[in-house]
Amino acid sequence: MSNYYQPEIECASVEELKKIQSEKLVAQVKRVYENVKYYRDLMDEKGVTPDDIKSIDDLHKLPFLTKADLRDAYPYGLLGTDLKNCVRIQSTSGTTGRRVVAFYTQKDVDMWEECCARAVMAVGGTNEDVCQVAYGYGLFTGGPGLNGGSHKVGCLTLPMSSGNTERQIQFMRDLHATILCCTPSYAAYIGETLKDMGLTPDDIDLKAGIFGAEPWTEAMRRDIEKSLGIKAYDIYGLTETSGPGVSFECEEQTGMHINEDHFLPEIIDPETGEVLPEGSKGELVFTSLDKEGFPLLRYRTRDICVLSRKKCSCGRTLIKMSKPMGRSDDMLIIRGVNVFPSQIETVLLNEGYSANYLIEVDRANNTDTLDVSVELTPEQFSDTVKDLSAKEKSLANAIKTMLGINPKVHLVAPKTITRSEGKAVRVVDKRKLHD
Amino acid sequence: MSVKQISVFIENKKGKLAEATRYIADHNINLKALSIADTQDFGILRIICDEPAAAKEALMNGGYITTVTDVLAAAISDTPGSLASILEVLSEANVVVEYTYAFNSSKAGAYMIFRVDDNQAAAAALAGAGIKTANQEDLF
């Protein structure tokens, strides 16, 4: 079984790929230099001109972009074309500073959907398949991305969005869904619900799943595969570059092929920014080779992983990345939502609490849990439970508004949050997300 | 007509109440009455004692979050229905009761402590119904 959406690219020789990448890079750098003042300034500051970029071997000369640049340039500063040429935005959750708003031209949307189509075909998808998309739709890239990929392959697409699990299973059974796309934790939850409903994998027709938007382990993969009777495949992406489909797993299930004709990867030392040789563990950096709306060059993902060009049995020559092994910043991914501790801190300070807090993330019944403990100040204390419970609730609501996910808030006594060197330990992630 | 109640924030964790009451004992505070309200996360320990100002200071020095609230102490007779009568008077006077607990003093007899939304209105209504309310000095 080898299904390619664009075999001429997916199975091209490394030389051909590099040629395509180099041509696209040269043109993209020129375009960005002309259209994006923010990046032009960075290049000028570094003394690099578009003429210095003659092939992908010159990539290292370009300046990096970071999340901080996205914040500084929000919302239009990194726009690569006239707004009138853009047809869509997608966004991550979060405040103005942390929110990523990415712009897409129609060509960008098509390219993104083609990347997802490659992922759908890599798990065996054809126009005879029924593809149930249970990622969230809306600003989140998960739903729209896989929806588009499924269309391009010609699958019958069920745009379910997430939630309402029993109905998901009903549609899955009635319409004989064969491919499921959602977050791995939701897939695990669907598996459990199936069991709770007294059903077995034999009662459904699923054969494969495309699961991403959050870290998951090989152990989770085995559990999901067993509970749904499928093969479970990983998919990777980020709103900054497009969304899911930046890389995807094939039948070998040993890492994700990067759509490197669109997203040129590098691994760098997160401390020094130095480019590391293939096979090294480091921070993943992407250069969008043909994005028009939001053309990020050398964007630091903060995901730590390893790249490999080892020959793959699926026949694809696209370079493979390992599952991300961690982050080089403090970002957490909770229920598929990117969360920075500083976002929670901002809410606490706005609501009049101290900056002594503890964020605990765990996973119960395959769903991430978020607990925020914060030290109560004397001014906030009241002798009635009603008042204090209302405070907890209002804080939980404020955090929910900021992040889009519901936390459990706990008021605790002063000086009870463990401090190391005087500073509170702010984050405890009890999930086992990496093998 | 009201008495001083000290409230202390206590985490709902093993040993925390013992720790707080031991601290109170070590500072020579004699608990005359107390009640505890609790949720899954925390409890509020409410105390009536003879030296509320000193007690509050001692607790605060010990890092406890405390607050002093004026609460109502209504004399209650040792007969069926006496609590119901008090609550009926308060209800008719549109006074909202947040919580209540019992207090017994060797000097002054039995009282119910009431945390209400309007101490003055409550005291007036109770006085009108012939129910005695106490001041701090009446109790000790």
Interface residues (C-beta under 8 A of the other chain):
Chain A: L376 T377 P378 F381 S382 D383 T384 V385 K386 L388 S389 E392 H410 L411 V412 A413 P414 K415 T416
Chain B: Q5 S7 F9 I10 E11 A37 D38 T39 D41 F42 I44 R46 M60 G63 Y64 I65 T66 T67 T69 E98 Y99 R115
